[in-house]
Amino acid sequence: MPLTDDSKRFQRELKTMRAIISLYCRREHGGRELCSNCQELLNYAEKRLRNCIHGEVKPACQNCQVHCYSRSRREEMREIMSKTGPRMALHHPGLTLQHFLDCIGKAGKKKISAP
């Protein structure tokens, strides 16, 4: 069952995506608001999160065998995370810790495939 808008997991994951893309855009593109490319990526990420087949038990994306992002979008997110991930701990320590726990937690210990 896909994540719902009122799901705590959905809200937290979306908040994390917004935070990391915003930090990246501000540093790389210099604006206070998201540029059109970064906004488009955030919209894409939200759509994919909203339609995740794992629902509430979704693993961290890096631990999932079902890649719902296109190859180019996956590469884009990897670049953003590698450039911005370390700064997330300073700007959003709670979100960073929760993401880390998701990565090493129960769902993160084994690859999860499609149901």
N, C-alpha and C positions, 0 to 999 in steps of 0.2 A: 504494500500500500504506500503510495507516494506521501511525502511529508506535507502537512497542511500548514497554512499560514499562521495558525495559532500554536503550532508545535514549538516548544522551547528549543528543540534541536534545530529546526528550520531557522528560527529567529537568530540563534547564536551563530550558526554557520553563515547566514547572510550578513550579519553584523561584522563577522571576521573578514568576509570577502570585501565588503565595502571599505573596511579599515585598511586592508593591505593594498587594494587598488588605489585608494585615495592617497596614501603615503607615497606610493610609487609615482602617481601622476603629478603630485605636487612637486616632487623632487626632479623628475625627468622632464616634465612639460611645463612647470613653473606657474601653473594657475591655481587659484583658490578652489575653483570648481573643476570637476572632471572634464577633461577634453572629450571630444566626440568619440574618439577611438576607445578610450578607457571606459566611457559610459556604455558603449556598445558591448565591450567585454563583460562589464558588470551585469548588464541585462542578459547576456548569454549565460553567464554563470548562474544567475538567479533562475532562469528557465530550466537549466539542467538540474539544479538543486531541487526545484519544485517537482520535477518529474523523476527523481531518483527512485529506482525500483526497490531499493532496500528500505525505504521509509525510515522509521525511528531507529532501526538497527544498522543504519548505514555506516560503513567503515570510513576512515579517512580516505579520501580519493586516491592517495598514493598507494593504499593497500587494497584497492578494489581491482578485480580482474575485468570488470565491465567498464570499459572506458567510454563514457558518454560524451566526452569532449572530442571534437575533431582533433586530428593530429596537430594542426597549426595552432589551435587554441590551447592545447595541452602545453606546447612549447612556449607559447606566450605566457601562460601562468607560471611555468617553471622559471622563466626569466624574471618575472615580477617577484616571485617568492624568493629567488636567490638574491636579488638585489635589495629587497625590502624586508625579508623575513627577520634578519637580525635586529633591525630597527623596531620591529613590532613589539619586542620585549620591553623596550623603553616607553613606547607610546601606548601600548595596550597589553600590559602584563597579564591581566586576567584572561583575555582572549587567547594569548599566546600559550599560557599554561594549559588551558582547556584543549587547544588544538594539539599540543604535545601529548596530553593524556589520551586523546582520541587516537593518535598515531601509535601509541604503545599499549593502549588498553586492550580489552578483550577482543574487539573487532580487529585491532591492529596486529594481533599476534599471528593471525593466519590470513591468507588471501581469501576473500569472499567472492564467490562467483554468482552468477545470476540464479535466482530462485527457481 
